[in-house]
Amino acid sequence: MLLSPDALESLRGRLIVSCQAYPGEPMRDPRTTAQVAASAVTGGAAAVRVQGLADVQHTRSAVEVPVIGLWKDGHDGVFITPTLRHALAVANAGAHVVAIDGTRRERPDGLSLAQTVAGIHAESHALVMADCGSLQDAAAAVDAGADLVGTTLAGYSGERPKTSGPDLDLLAEIAAAGFGVPLIAEGRIHTPAHARQALDAGAFAVVVGTAITHPATITGWFVDALA
Ligand SMILES: CC(=O)N[C@H](C=O)[C@@H](O)[C@H](O)[C@H](O)COP(=O)(O)O
């Protein structure tokens, strides 16, 4: 799906909501994902991010805003849209932007990140968001042709500590490097203040997932506060 430069620019300074339920959870249903995504758009989300091919398809029909799609396969190592095959399937499901693992780790299909990005660009109209875990990842992802870079894997790929909130230092480092592609803040943005801080650190746009769309975790926060 084609996302025009104007449509991408329209995300500047805005909120993107990630709507994901995990395997075995009560809300793990593509129709539910689409309803949650539509609710987020009603609340002002400028784009949504969803996991799974059926989720992308259902959500595309339910919202008018750009859809960032991904396909998680497993939960260790390279698992966010790990191969070109996964990425093309996400693009074919209708995602405007395909989010892929954007780390410097070896990919399961043996392709480089540059080959993967080139393959997505050659075979689809989707833009590519590289989910990175460090400044070095972001630099390599930009060199590889990624259209957007995100801090999604900061604290999960072993290169950065897992901060309790967003990794604002990493955001500031990537922003200061001036790579020339939109920098998406993602990961552990749990409050409106965190979202504001992420923009102030230099993010182009901010993705919030758990704190808006994962009721089991949010409930746990409240339960813990009462314990
Ligand atoms: C590391 C990983 O697998 N991140 C995933 C990527 O899509 C999701 O599980 C996160 O919910 C998403 O990145 C949004 O972050 P948060 O839920 O912290 O706002």
The ligand as a Gaussian input file, in Angstrom:
#p B3LYP/6-31G(d) Opt

LIG

0 1
 C        9.763000      -5.790000      22.155000
 C        8.481000      -6.132000      21.445000
 O        8.202000      -7.278000      21.211000
 N        7.681000      -5.092000      21.101000
 C        6.445000      -5.307000      20.412000
 C        6.507000      -4.737000      19.095000
 O        5.618000      -4.614000      18.322000
 C        5.219000      -5.050000      21.237000
 O        5.091000      -6.145000      22.132000
 C        5.140000      -3.762000      22.052000
 O        3.908000      -3.758000      22.728000
 C        5.224000      -2.496000      21.207000
 O        6.545000      -2.329000      20.766000
 C        4.810000      -1.215000      21.939000
 O        5.564000      -1.049000      23.098000
 P        4.864000      -0.879000      24.525000
 O        3.841000      -1.941000      24.646000
 O        5.978000      -1.014000      25.510000
 O        4.242000       0.505000      24.537000

